[in-house]
Amino acid sequence: MVRTQIQLTEKQAKALKQIALDEGISMAEIVRRAIENVVEGKCPPDKDVLKRRAIAAVGSIHSDFTDLSERSDDYLEEIYSE
């Protein structure tokens, strides 16, 4: 193990202590698990990243349906009834 020091806000420290108490593990273990989630890519991207991805996806898919926005419920009903 490598010993390191971090600074938390009061709110973060209080929340971390409560989680540690609830789960019966140390604050250090919670921090290690959180870091592992980030390293393994389990941490959800922030809202700005999600927004950029959504904007980039707009218009990237083509459909032969010219009335999809108006009749999407009809098409879904048709698919599920099959």
Buried (B, 14 or more C-beta within 10 A) or exposed (E): EEEEEEEEEEEEEEEBEEEBEEEEEEBEEBBEEBEEEEEEEEEEEEEEEEEEEEEEEEEEEEEEEEEEEEEEEEEEEEEEEE
